Amino acid sequence: MTPIYNFSAGPAVLPKEVLEQAAAEMLDWHGSGMSVMEMSHRGPEFISIYQAAERDLRELLAVPANYKILFMQGGGLAQNAIVPLNLAGRKAQPATIDFVHTGSWSGKSIKEAAKYATVNVAASAQADGFSAVPPQEGWKLSADAAYLHICSNETIDGVEYPFAPELAGDTPVVADMSSHILSRVIDVSKYGVIFGGAQKNIGPAGLTLAIVRDDLLGTSLPACPSAFDWKIVAEHESMYNTPPTYSIYIAGLVFQWLKRQGGVAAMEQRNIEKAALLYAALDADDFYVTKVAKEYRSRMNVPFFLRDESRNAEFLAGAKQRGLLQLKGHKSVGGLRASIYNAMPLEGVQALVDYLNAFAGR
Ligand SMILES: *Cc1c(COP(=O)(O)O)cnc(C)c1O
């Protein structure tokens, strides 16, 4: 059988080894006689799973001791409300929040935050069709913002920050890293908050990570739901309410897999290699079209177009025949998209490149 390669943007491909381990442990986790799904979140078995996941993630991202790692629910979209509900209280009401608008996801964050605060779009790449990150020199930041929000990898538009913003004052930077967390080395200390839904580059849907600096706990607005108040979640070690236990277990297996792969730095090298291979095939001639400026191209999500868009259906059908799945572009931008997360092996990208070349008649 030809191997299948899944290029979905999310929920997305998981490491085969992880799925095999989960299958082997499905009915009886480590001799407990229970599936992880059946365990109390307060029992010793699950607590050990949770603690290992927390410890491994902390190690993989070198999360400093003054940051809490929260395992929440609600996805990236819920964090669009949870972040302002937790941080707008840092300033007199109504607080101002700065945003950089680089694509669909930061656009959604702006819209949601406007329910809780005054929004200042410090820079926008909309007029350029979201083909770059506006250079930081041109950002029109507020004097007294509660925080600055960026989406460091725009999953739909394929735009990725090659830098971490450096702000002069004490304004914390909040980054939505849903689709590239753990794909590259980051300096956590440059951010006040990092959040991301798990279903892109970590594990199954249902789990949302928030990594929050200690001094940003305890500034929530009175209307903030208790289950979404980072301080309360942190005080209860993510067990104020029932956390998504099975998703945490799978994420934990992915963290162990990442450690076996050599950690995030080794993963980043592989991701650079995979992205270079794919973009080179798209750039080889003008058969395919990409819109993002080279410096800002995402290593994780690669949107592209056929110059002759009438052949999209034919392209997708041929891809499917070769076992190359879920290459349709997001409905809001059309075209095609290949998401090549950590769990996509180089062979999968090579198989896609072979098909791109064949389809282009090269
Ligand atoms: C997928 C995604 C989201 C939304 O995640 P949900 O889990 O569907 O809420 C938010 N931000 C980014 C960058 C994403 O890729």
The ligand as an SDF file (V2000), in Angstrom:
LIG
                    3D

 15 15  0  0  0  0  0  0  0  0999 V2000
   -6.5520   27.1460   14.3680 C   0  0  0  0  0  0  0  0  0  0  0  0
   -6.1370   28.4580   14.9200 C   0  0  0  0  0  0  0  0  0  0  0  0
   -6.9290   29.1400   15.8620 C   0  0  0  0  0  0  0  0  0  0  0  0
   -8.2800   28.6490   16.3100 C   0  0  0  0  0  0  0  0  0  0  0  0
   -8.2200   27.4940   17.0120 O   0  0  0  0  0  0  0  0  0  0  0  0
   -9.5620   26.8120   17.5820 P   0  0  0  0  0  0  0  0  0  0  0  0
   -8.9970   25.6640   18.3440 O   0  0  0  0  0  0  0  0  0  0  0  0
  -10.3880   26.3930   16.4110 O   0  0  0  0  0  0  0  0  0  0  0  0
  -10.2410   27.7950   18.4300 O   0  0  0  0  0  0  0  0  0  0  0  0
   -6.4560   30.3270   16.3650 C   0  0  0  0  0  0  0  0  0  0  0  0
   -5.2830   30.8330   15.9660 N   0  0  0  0  0  0  0  0  0  0  0  0
   -4.5060   30.2140   15.0520 C   0  0  0  0  0  0  0  0  0  0  0  0
   -3.2090   30.8250   14.6500 C   0  0  0  0  0  0  0  0  0  0  0  0
   -4.9040   29.0070   14.5060 C   0  0  0  0  0  0  0  0  0  0  0  0
   -4.1360   28.3780   13.6030 O   0  0  0  0  0  0  0  0  0  0  0  0
  1  2  1  0
  2  3  1  0
  2 14  2  0
  3  4  1  0
  3 10  2  0
  4  5  1  0
  5  6  1  0
  6  7  2  0
  6  8  1  0
  6  9  1  0
 10 11  1  0
 11 12  2  0
 12 13  1  0
 12 14  1  0
 14 15  1  0
M  END
$$$$
